[in-house]
Amino acid sequence: MFESDSSLVVILLSSILGVSLLLLTTILGISRALDRLERRLADLGQGGVAQGSAPSASETAVGGAFETFLAEDPRRRQLPKAEQFAEYRRWRQEQGLNWSGS
């Protein structure tokens, strides 16, 4: 009877140790992931990804850049929508308002 009790205790203790190790590993993994996220957020707060110039006057105007585009040449309002947008894309490229591909 003693042998079965001692083997039961060994199995129980090894099971508790195994579950404890799994929990510890999981907690450490979560902690590392949170630390990485915290560092990323700190980098963003210091201008890591959001490095850009201030918006131009045409972008902050009341009607936005499209209204500025239309106001520059009144004939643009008479164009069909497809041509307006094609011209607008060209205008944005000329003004340097498009995002670069890099």
N, CA, C and O atoms as a Tinker XYZ file with bonds, in Angstrom:
   408  protein
     1  N      0.818000   -1.181000    0.000000    73     2
     2  CA     0.000000    0.000000    0.000000    64     1     3
     3  C      0.869000    1.254000    0.000000    63     2     4     5
     4  O      0.517000    2.255000   -0.624000    81     3
     5  N      2.007000    1.201000    0.702000    73     3     6
     6  CA     2.907000    2.332000    0.759000    64     5     7
     7  C      3.475000    2.687000   -0.605000    63     6     8     9
     8  O      3.643000    3.863000   -0.927000    81     7
     9  N      3.766000    1.684000   -1.395000    73     7    10
    10  CA     4.344000    1.919000   -2.716000    64     9    11
    11  C      3.370000    2.654000   -3.617000    63    10    12    13
    12  O      3.769000    3.550000   -4.361000    81    11
    13  N      2.099000    2.286000   -3.560000    73    11    14
    14  CA     1.117000    2.965000   -4.416000    64    13    15
    15  C      0.907000    4.400000   -3.949000    63    14    16    17
    16  O      0.693000    5.290000   -4.772000    81    15
    17  N      0.966000    4.637000   -2.635000    73    15    18
    18  CA     0.823000    5.997000   -2.125000    64    17    19
    19  C      2.004000    6.862000   -2.526000    63    18    20    21
    20  O      1.824000    8.014000   -2.920000    81    19
    21  N      3.197000    6.326000   -2.432000    73    19    22
    22  CA     4.386000    7.110000   -2.773000    64    21    23
    23  C      4.442000    7.393000   -4.273000    63    22    24    25
    24  O      4.842000    8.485000   -4.678000    81    23
    25  N      4.049000    6.429000   -5.100000    73    23    26
    26  CA     4.041000    6.677000   -6.550000    64    25    27
    27  C      2.946000    7.688000   -6.907000    63    26    28    29
    28  O      3.111000    8.480000   -7.834000    81    27
    29  N      1.842000    7.659000   -6.178000    73    27    30
    30  CA     0.774000    8.635000   -6.406000    64    29    31
    31  C      1.249000   10.038000   -6.059000    63    30    32    33
    32  O      0.942000   10.993000   -6.772000    81    31
    33  N      1.989000   10.167000   -4.975000    73    31    34
    34  CA     2.521000   11.465000   -4.555000    64    33    35
    35  C      3.530000   11.970000   -5.593000    63    34    36    37
    36  O      3.530000   13.157000   -5.917000    81    35
    37  N      4.378000   11.099000   -6.111000    73    35    38
    38  CA     5.370000   11.482000   -7.121000    64    37    39
    39  C      4.658000   11.949000   -8.389000    63    38    40    41
    40  O      5.038000   12.961000   -8.978000    81    39
    41  N      3.647000   11.230000   -8.804000    73    39    42
    42  CA     2.888000   11.610000  -10.006000    64    41    43
    43  C      2.200000   12.952000   -9.784000    63    42    44    45
    44  O      2.213000   13.811000  -10.665000    81    43
    45  N      1.601000   13.134000   -8.616000    73    43    46
    46  CA     0.915000   14.380000   -8.299000    64    45    47
    47  C      1.887000   15.561000   -8.267000    63    46    48    49
    48  O      1.594000   16.612000   -8.837000    81    47
    49  N      3.014000   15.407000   -7.625000    73    47    50
    50  CA     4.007000   16.473000   -7.543000    64    49    51
    51  C      4.601000   16.799000   -8.919000    63    50    52    53
    52  O      4.813000   17.969000   -9.239000    81    51
    53  N      4.866000   15.790000   -9.720000    73    51    54
    54  CA     5.417000   16.044000  -11.057000    64    53    55
    55  C      4.368000   16.716000  -11.952000    63    54    56    57
    56  O      4.717000   17.539000  -12.799000    81    55
    57  N      3.108000   16.377000  -11.774000    73    55    58
    58  CA     2.039000   17.035000  -12.537000    64    57    59
    59  C      1.923000   18.507000  -12.148000    63    58    60    61
    60  O      1.789000   19.376000  -13.009000    81    59
    61  N      1.976000   18.778000  -10.842000    73    59    62
    62  CA     1.915000   20.158000  -10.362000    64    61    63
    63  C      3.108000   20.954000  -10.879000    63    62    64    65
    64  O      2.954000   22.104000  -11.289000    81    63
    65  N      4.287000   20.355000  -10.864000    73    63    66
    66  CA     5.483000   21.019000  -11.370000    64    65    67
    67  C      5.356000   21.305000  -12.868000    63    66    68    69
    68  O      5.726000   22.386000  -13.325000    81    67
    69  N      4.839000   20.351000  -13.626000    73    67    70
    70  CA     4.662000   20.536000  -15.071000    64    69    71
    71  C      3.673000   21.654000  -15.388000    63    70    72    73
    72  O      3.935000   22.486000  -16.257000    81    71
    73  N      2.550000   21.680000  -14.695000    73    71    74
    74  CA     1.553000   22.730000  -14.908000    64    73    75
    75  C      2.125000   24.085000  -14.501000    63    74    76    77
    76  O      1.884000   25.090000  -15.169000    81    75
    77  N      2.884000   24.111000  -13.404000    73    75    78
    78  CA     3.511000   25.366000  -12.959000    64    77    79
    79  C      4.493000   25.883000  -14.008000    63    78    80    81
    80  O      4.531000   27.082000  -14.283000    81    79
    81  N      5.281000   24.991000  -14.590000    73    79    82
    82  CA     6.220000   25.400000  -15.637000    64    81    83
    83  C      5.483000   25.925000  -16.875000    63    82    84    85
    84  O      5.908000   26.905000  -17.486000    81    83
    85  N      4.393000   25.277000  -17.236000    73    83    86
    86  CA     3.600000   25.758000  -18.376000    64    85    87
    87  C      3.032000   27.149000  -18.106000    63    86    88    89
    88  O      3.060000   28.014000  -18.982000    81    87
    89  N      2.520000   27.363000  -16.906000    73    87    90
    90  CA     1.988000   28.677000  -16.543000    64    89    91
    91  C      3.088000   29.740000  -16.541000    63    90    92    93
    92  O      2.885000   30.849000  -17.034000    81    91
    93  N      4.229000   29.405000  -15.996000    73    91    94
    94  CA     5.345000   30.345000  -15.963000    64    93    95
    95  C      5.800000   30.708000  -17.374000    63    94    96    97
    96  O      6.066000   31.876000  -17.658000    81    95
    97  N      5.888000   29.731000  -18.246000    73    95    98
    98  CA     6.278000   29.984000  -19.638000    64    97    99
    99  C      5.259000   30.882000  -20.331000    63    98   100   101
   100  O      5.632000   31.802000  -21.059000    81    99
   101  N      3.998000   30.623000  -20.110000    73    99   102
   102  CA     2.945000   31.437000  -20.713000    64   101   103
   103  C      2.996000   32.872000  -20.202000    63   102   104   105
   104  O      2.871000   33.817000  -20.982000    81   103
   105  N      3.178000   33.035000  -18.909000    73   103   106
   106  CA     3.237000   34.377000  -18.320000    64   105   107
   107  C      4.450000   35.138000  -18.849000    63   106   108   109
   108  O      4.343000   36.325000  -19.158000    81   107
   109  N      5.598000   34.476000  -18.959000    73   107   110
   110  CA     6.790000   35.131000  -19.500000    64   109   111
   111  C      6.599000   35.535000  -20.961000    63   110   112   113
   112  O      7.045000   36.607000  -21.371000    81   111
   113  N      5.943000   34.689000  -21.744000    73   111   114
   114  CA     5.668000   35.020000  -23.144000    64   113   115
   115  C      4.762000   36.234000  -23.277000    63   114   116   117
   116  O      5.001000   37.113000  -24.106000    81   115
   117  N      3.725000   36.275000  -22.461000    73   115   118
   118  CA     2.813000   37.426000  -22.479000    64   117   119
   119  C      3.543000   38.690000  -22.049000    63   118   120   121
   120  O      3.343000   39.759000  -22.626000    81   119
   121  N      4.387000   38.564000  -21.036000    73   119   122
   122  CA     5.141000   39.713000  -20.546000    64   121   123
   123  C      6.072000   40.260000  -21.629000    63   122   124   125
   124  O      6.160000   41.475000  -21.811000    81   123
   125  N      6.765000   39.379000  -22.343000    73   123   126
   126  CA     7.653000   39.827000  -23.417000    64   125   127
   127  C      6.871000   40.512000  -24.527000    63   126   128   129
   128  O      7.309000   41.532000  -25.059000    81   127
   129  N      5.713000   39.958000  -24.881000    73   127   130
   130  CA     4.898000   40.569000  -25.935000    64   129   131
   131  C      4.420000   41.957000  -25.509000    63   130   132   133
   132  O      4.419000   42.887000  -26.316000    81   131
   133  N      4.015000   42.100000  -24.252000    73   131   134
   134  CA     3.581000   43.411000  -23.763000    64   133   135
   135  C      4.735000   44.408000  -23.741000    63   134   136   137
   136  O      4.541000   45.585000  -24.044000    81   135
   137  N      5.928000   43.950000  -23.386000    73   135   138
   138  CA     7.093000   44.832000  -23.406000    64   137   139
   139  C      7.385000   45.329000  -24.824000    63   138   140   141
   140  O      7.692000   46.505000  -25.022000    81   139
   141  N      7.288000   44.430000  -25.807000    73   139   142
   142  CA     7.500000   44.837000  -27.204000    64   141   143
   143  C      6.477000   45.862000  -27.639000    63   142   144   145
   144  O      6.820000   46.852000  -28.285000    81   143
   145  N      5.205000   45.629000  -27.287000    73   143   146
   146  CA     4.155000   46.590000  -27.638000    64   145   147
   147  C      4.397000   47.942000  -26.975000    63   146   148   149
   148  O      4.208000   48.991000  -27.592000    81   147
   149  N      4.809000   47.907000  -25.738000    73   147   150
   150  CA     5.081000   49.148000  -25.015000    64   149   151
   151  C      6.215000   49.928000  -25.676000    63   150   152   153
   152  O      6.139000   51.151000  -25.798000    81   151
   153  N      7.272000   49.221000  -26.106000    73   151   154
   154  CA     8.374000   49.897000  -26.787000    64   153   155
   155  C      7.933000   50.483000  -28.116000    63   154   156   157
   156  O      8.342000   51.586000  -28.480000    81   155
   157  N      7.100000   49.750000  -28.839000    73   155   158
   158  CA     6.595000   50.269000  -30.122000    64   157   159
   159  C      5.767000   51.530000  -29.905000    63   158   160   161
   160  O      5.921000   52.514000  -30.628000    81   159
   161  N      4.899000   51.496000  -28.915000    73   159   162
   162  CA     4.077000   52.672000  -28.627000    64   161   163
   163  C      4.931000   53.853000  -28.197000    63   162   164   165
   164  O      4.638000   54.994000  -28.555000    81   163
   165  N      5.977000   53.591000  -27.437000    73   163   166
   166  CA     6.872000   54.668000  -27.023000    64   165   167
   167  C      7.591000   55.250000  -28.242000    63   166   168   169
   168  O      7.771000   56.464000  -28.331000    81   167
   169  N      8.001000   54.392000  -29.180000    73   167   170
   170  CA     8.649000   54.876000  -30.402000    64   169   171
   171  C      7.693000   55.713000  -31.229000    63   170   172   173
   172  O      8.086000   56.735000  -31.793000    81   171
   173  N      6.433000   55.285000  -31.305000    73   171   174
   174  CA     5.441000   56.054000  -32.059000    64   173   175
   175  C      5.212000   57.412000  -31.415000    63   174   176   177
   176  O      5.046000   58.411000  -32.114000    81   175
   177  N      5.201000   57.456000  -30.108000    73   175   178
   178  CA     4.993000   58.708000  -29.392000    64   177   179
   179  C      6.120000   59.691000  -29.617000    63   178   180   181
   180  O      5.922000   60.901000  -29.515000    81   179
   181  N      7.310000   59.177000  -29.925000    73   179   182
   182  CA     8.461000   60.032000  -30.168000    64   181   183
   183  C      8.641000   60.318000  -31.650000    63   182   184   185
   184  O      9.660000   60.882000  -32.051000    81   183
   185  N      7.667000   59.939000  -32.469000    73   183   186
   186  CA     7.740000   60.235000  -33.898000    64   185   187
   187  C      8.397000   59.143000  -34.700000    63   186   188   189
   188  O      8.961000   59.427000  -35.757000    81   187
   189  N      8.352000   57.902000  -34.248000    73   187   190
   190  CA     9.001000   56.804000  -34.960000    64   189   191
   191  C      8.452000   56.602000  -36.346000    63   190   192   193
   192  O      9.201000   56.697000  -37.318000    81   191
   193  N      7.163000   56.326000  -36.476000    73   191   194
   194  CA     6.564000   56.078000  -37.775000    64   193   195
   195  C      5.945000   57.348000  -38.325000    63   194   196   197
   196  O      5.913000   57.556000  -39.538000    81   195
   197  N      5.462000   58.183000  -37.452000    73   195   198
   198  CA     4.744000   59.379000  -37.884000    64   197   199
   199  C      5.701000   60.508000  -38.239000    63   198   200   201
   200  O      5.457000   61.663000  -37.891000    81   199
   201  N      6.784000   60.181000  -38.926000    73   199   202
   202  CA     7.716000   61.209000  -39.353000    64   201   203
   203  C      7.244000   61.746000  -40.687000    63   202   204   205
   204  O      7.403000   61.087000  -41.714000    81   203
   205  N      6.694000   62.877000  -40.683000    73   203   206
   206  CA     6.247000   63.482000  -41.919000    64   205   207
   207  C      6.230000   64.976000  -41.760000    63   206   208   209
   208  O      6.325000   65.508000  -40.654000    81   207
   209  N      6.108000   65.635000  -42.873000    73   207   210
   210  CA     6.044000   67.084000  -42.782000    64   209   211
   211  C      4.631000   67.488000  -42.385000    63   210   212   213
   212  O      3.697000   66.688000  -42.452000    81   211
   213  N      4.498000   68.709000  -41.982000    73   211   214
   214  CA     3.183000   69.220000  -41.608000    64   213   215
   215  C      2.305000   69.289000  -42.854000    63   214   216   217
   216  O      2.822000   69.471000  -43.956000    81   215
   217  N      0.991000   69.146000  -42.703000    73   215   218
   218  CA     0.110000   69.219000  -43.864000    64   217   219
   219  C      0.194000   70.593000  -44.513000    63   218   220   221
   220  O      0.350000   71.614000  -43.843000    81   219
   221  N      0.086000   70.588000  -45.822000    73   219   222
   222  CA     0.173000   71.845000  -46.559000    64   221   223
   223  C     -1.130000   72.634000  -46.393000    63   222   224   225
   224  O     -2.119000   72.133000  -45.858000    81   223
   225  N     -1.099000   73.870000  -46.863000    73   223   226
   226  CA    -2.276000   74.733000  -46.745000    64   225   227
   227  C     -3.450000   74.158000  -47.526000    63   226   228   229
   228  O     -4.598000   74.276000  -47.097000    81   227
   229  N     -3.170000   73.532000  -48.676000    73   227   230
   230  CA    -4.264000   72.983000  -49.474000    64   229   231
   231  C     -4.930000   71.798000  -48.781000    63   230   232   233
   232  O     -6.117000   71.543000  -48.984000    81   231
   233  N     -4.170000   71.080000  -47.966000    73   231   234
   234  CA    -4.750000   69.937000  -47.259000    64   233   235
   235  C     -5.560000   70.368000  -46.045000    63   234   236   237
   236  O     -6.504000   69.681000  -45.656000    81   235
   237  N     -5.206000   71.485000  -45.449000    73   235   238
   238  CA    -5.923000   71.928000  -44.262000    64   237   239
   239  C     -6.989000   72.966000  -44.579000    63   238   240   241
   240  O     -7.660000   73.449000  -43.668000    81   239
   241  N     -7.158000   73.316000  -45.832000    73   239   242
   242  CA    -8.175000   74.289000  -46.217000    64   241   243
   243  C     -9.556000   73.733000  -45.886000    63   242   244   245
   244  O     -9.721000   72.531000  -45.676000    81   243
   245  N    -10.554000   74.636000  -45.842000    73   243   246
   246  CA   -11.902000   74.243000  -45.433000    64   245   247
   247  C    -12.435000   73.102000  -46.291000    63   246   248   249
   248  O    -12.957000   72.127000  -45.751000    81   247
   249  N    -12.318000   73.198000  -47.585000    73   247   250
   250  CA   -12.840000   72.157000  -48.464000    64   249   251
   251  C    -11.846000   71.064000  -48.741000    63   250   252   253
   252  O    -12.182000   70.078000  -49.397000    81   251
   253  N    -10.640000   71.207000  -48.265000    73   251   254
   254  CA    -9.614000   70.215000  -48.496000    64   253   255
   255  C     -8.880000   70.464000  -49.797000    63   254   256   257
   256  O     -9.093000   71.470000  -50.473000    81   255
   257  N     -8.009000   69.520000  -50.134000    73   255   258
   258  CA    -7.167000   69.669000  -51.315000    64   257   259
   259  C     -8.001000   69.648000  -52.594000    63   258   260   261
   260  O     -7.660000   70.330000  -53.560000    81   259
   261  N     -9.082000   68.878000  -52.613000    73   259   262
   262  CA    -9.895000   68.802000  -53.835000    64   261   263
   263  C    -10.558000   70.143000  -54.129000    63   262   264   265
   264  O    -10.625000   70.567000  -55.283000    81   263
   265  N    -11.044000   70.804000  -53.093000    73   263   266
   266  CA   -11.657000   72.122000  -53.295000    64   265   267
   267  C    -10.617000   73.143000  -53.764000    63   266   268   269
   268  O    -10.911000   73.999000  -54.599000    81   267
   269  N     -9.418000   73.047000  -53.229000    73   267   270
   270  CA    -8.346000   73.932000  -53.681000    64   269   271
   271  C     -8.055000   73.687000  -55.150000    63   270   272   273
   272  O     -7.875000   74.628000  -55.923000    81   271
   273  N     -8.009000   72.416000  -55.531000    73   271   274
   274  CA    -7.786000   72.037000  -56.926000    64   273   275
   275  C     -8.868000   72.630000  -57.826000    63   274   276   277
   276  O     -8.561000   73.198000  -58.874000    81   275
   277  N    -10.132000   72.500000  -57.424000    73   275   278
   278  CA   -11.234000   73.024000  -58.237000    64   277   279
   279  C    -11.226000   74.551000  -58.276000    63   278   280   281
   280  O    -11.571000   75.146000  -59.297000    81   279
   281  N    -10.835000   75.186000  -57.173000    73   279   282
   282  CA   -10.857000   76.646000  -57.108000    64   281   283
   283  C     -9.768000   77.273000  -57.969000    63   282   284   285
   284  O     -9.918000   78.411000  -58.414000    81   283
   285  N     -8.678000   76.557000  -58.213000    73   283   286
   286  CA    -7.594000   77.103000  -59.028000    64   285   287
   287  C     -8.029000   77.369000  -60.462000    63   286   288   289
   288  O     -7.587000   78.340000  -61.077000    81   287
   289  N     -8.878000   76.525000  -60.987000    73   287   290
   290  CA    -9.344000   76.669000  -62.372000    64   289   291
   291  C    -10.836000   76.346000  -62.405000    63   290   292   293
   292  O    -11.209000   75.179000  -62.290000    81   291
   293  N    -11.695000   77.352000  -62.559000    73   291   294
   294  CA   -13.149000   77.115000  -62.537000    64   293   295
   295  C    -13.626000   76.148000  -63.629000    63   294   296   297
   296  O    -14.681000   75.530000  -63.487000    81   295
   297  N    -12.860000   76.014000  -64.712000    73   295   298
   298  CA   -13.273000   75.090000  -65.788000    64   297   299
   299  C    -13.223000   73.633000  -65.320000    63   298   300   301
   300  O    -13.892000   72.775000  -65.895000    81   299
   301  N    -12.448000   73.359000  -64.300000    73   299   302
   302  CA   -12.348000   71.982000  -63.802000    64   301   303
   303  C    -13.679000   71.485000  -63.242000    63   302   304   305
   304  O    -13.952000   70.285000  -63.262000    81   303
   305  N    -14.500000   72.397000  -62.748000    73   303   306
   306  CA   -15.811000   71.998000  -62.221000    64   305   307
   307  C    -16.734000   71.492000  -63.327000    63   306   308   309
   308  O    -17.650000   70.715000  -63.061000    81   307
   309  N    -16.501000   71.923000  -64.553000    73   307   310
   310  CA   -17.348000   71.534000  -65.677000    64   309   311
   311  C    -16.971000   70.169000  -66.247000    63   310   312   313
   312  O    -17.742000   69.583000  -67.007000    81   311
   313  N    -15.805000   69.664000  -65.893000    73   311   314
   314  CA   -15.363000   68.371000  -66.418000    64   313   315
   315  C    -16.202000   67.235000  -65.838000    63   314   316   317
   316  O    -16.720000   67.351000  -64.727000    81   315
   317  N    -16.338000   66.141000  -66.583000    73   315   318
   318  CA   -16.986000   64.951000  -66.017000    64   317   319
   319  C    -16.167000   64.437000  -64.825000    63   318   320   321
   320  O    -14.963000   64.678000  -64.738000    81   319
   321  N    -16.828000   63.738000  -63.925000    73   319   322
   322  CA   -16.184000   63.279000  -62.696000    64   321   323
   323  C    -14.909000   62.469000  -62.963000    63   322   324   325
   324  O    -13.901000   62.655000  -62.282000    81   323
   325  N    -14.953000   61.585000  -63.937000    73   323   326
   326  CA   -13.785000   60.754000  -64.227000    64   325   327
   327  C    -12.593000   61.616000  -64.624000    63   326   328   329
   328  O    -11.470000   61.373000  -64.183000    81   327
   329  N    -12.839000   62.626000  -65.459000    73   327   330
   330  CA   -11.752000   63.520000  -65.875000    64   329   331
   331  C    -11.297000   64.404000  -64.719000    63   330   332   333
   332  O    -10.110000   64.701000  -64.590000    81   331
   333  N    -12.241000   64.824000  -63.881000    73   331   334
   334  CA   -11.872000   65.623000  -62.703000    64   333   335
   335  C    -10.888000   64.855000  -61.825000    63   334   336   337
   336  O     -9.865000   65.393000  -61.401000    81   335
   337  N    -11.209000   63.602000  -61.562000    73   335   338
   338  CA   -10.367000   62.814000  -60.681000    64   337   339
   339  C     -9.018000   62.494000  -61.323000    63   338   340   341
   340  O     -7.998000   62.448000  -60.636000    81   339
   341  N     -9.011000   62.272000  -62.647000    73   339   342
   342  CA    -7.739000   62.033000  -63.326000    64   341   343
   343  C     -6.859000   63.278000  -63.232000    63   342   344   345
   344  O     -5.669000   63.180000  -62.931000    81   343
   345  N     -7.447000   64.450000  -63.490000    73   343   346
   346  CA    -6.709000   65.706000  -63.373000    64   345   347
   347  C     -6.270000   65.940000  -61.921000    63   346   348   349
   348  O     -5.159000   66.410000  -61.673000    81   347
   349  N     -7.133000   65.617000  -60.979000    73   347   350
   350  CA    -6.819000   65.801000  -59.556000    64   349   351
   351  C     -5.617000   64.943000  -59.150000    63   350   352   353
   352  O     -4.735000   65.400000  -58.423000    81   351
   353  N     -5.592000   63.694000  -59.629000    73   351   354
   354  CA    -4.452000   62.825000  -59.325000    64   353   355
   355  C     -3.162000   63.419000  -59.883000    63   354   356   357
   356  O     -2.131000   63.420000  -59.210000    81   355
   357  N     -3.223000   63.924000  -61.119000    73   355   358
   358  CA    -2.055000   64.562000  -61.715000    64   357   359
   359  C     -1.631000   65.807000  -60.913000    63   358   360   361
   360  O     -0.446000   66.024000  -60.659000    81   359
   361  N     -2.623000   66.612000  -60.525000    73   359   362
   362  CA    -2.365000   67.827000  -59.762000    64   361   363
   363  C     -1.703000   67.507000  -58.420000    63   362   364   365
   364  O     -0.754000   68.173000  -58.006000    81   363
   365  N     -2.226000   66.467000  -57.745000    73   363   366
   366  CA    -1.640000   66.059000  -56.460000    64   365   367
   367  C     -0.188000   65.623000  -56.641000    63   366   368   369
   368  O      0.662000   65.925000  -55.804000    81   367
   369  N      0.095000   64.914000  -57.731000    73   367   370
   370  CA     1.463000   64.478000  -58.016000    64   369   371
   371  C      2.361000   65.697000  -58.215000    63   370   372   373
   372  O      3.472000   65.751000  -57.689000    81   371
   373  N      1.874000   66.670000  -58.974000    73   371   374
   374  CA     2.658000   67.889000  -59.233000    64   373   375
   375  C      2.892000   68.689000  -57.956000    63   374   376   377
   376  O      3.955000   69.284000  -57.779000    81   375
   377  N      1.900000   68.705000  -57.066000    73   375   378
   378  CA     1.990000   69.473000  -55.826000    64   377   379
   379  C      2.796000   68.741000  -54.751000    63   378   380   381
   380  O      3.138000   69.318000  -53.719000    81   379
   381  N      3.096000   67.467000  -55.004000    73   379   382
   382  CA     3.833000   66.692000  -54.009000    64   381   383
   383  C      2.976000   66.238000  -52.848000    63   382   384   385
   384  O      3.485000   66.032000  -51.747000    81   383
   385  N      1.688000   66.081000  -53.074000    73   383   386
   386  CA     0.772000   65.686000  -52.003000    64   385   387
   387  C      0.581000   64.173000  -51.911000    63   386   388   389
   388  O     -0.013000   63.684000  -50.950000    81   387
   389  N      1.074000   63.435000  -52.889000    73   387   390
   390  CA     0.911000   61.979000  -52.860000    64   389   391
   391  C      1.932000   61.359000  -51.921000    63   390   392   393
   392  O      3.018000   61.901000  -51.716000    81   391
   393  N      1.575000   60.227000  -51.361000    73   391   394
   394  CA     2.486000   59.487000  -50.508000    64   393   395
   395  C      3.530000   58.829000  -51.392000    63   394   396   397
   396  O      3.211000   58.338000  -52.474000    81   395
   397  N      4.753000   58.818000  -50.945000    73   395   398
   398  CA     5.803000   58.156000  -51.728000    64   397   399
   399  C      5.662000   56.657000  -51.561000    63   398   400   401
   400  O      5.070000   56.187000  -50.589000    81   399
   401  N      6.203000   55.908000  -52.501000    73   399   402
   402  CA     6.108000   54.444000  -52.478000    64   401   403
   403  C      7.066000   53.782000  -51.516000    63   402   404   405
   404  O      7.020000   52.562000  -51.362000    81   403
   405  N      7.930000   54.532000  -50.865000    73   403   406
   406  CA     8.922000   53.909000  -49.977000    64   405   407
   407  C      8.407000   53.697000  -48.585000    63   406   408
   408  O      9.130000   53.183000  -47.731000    81   407
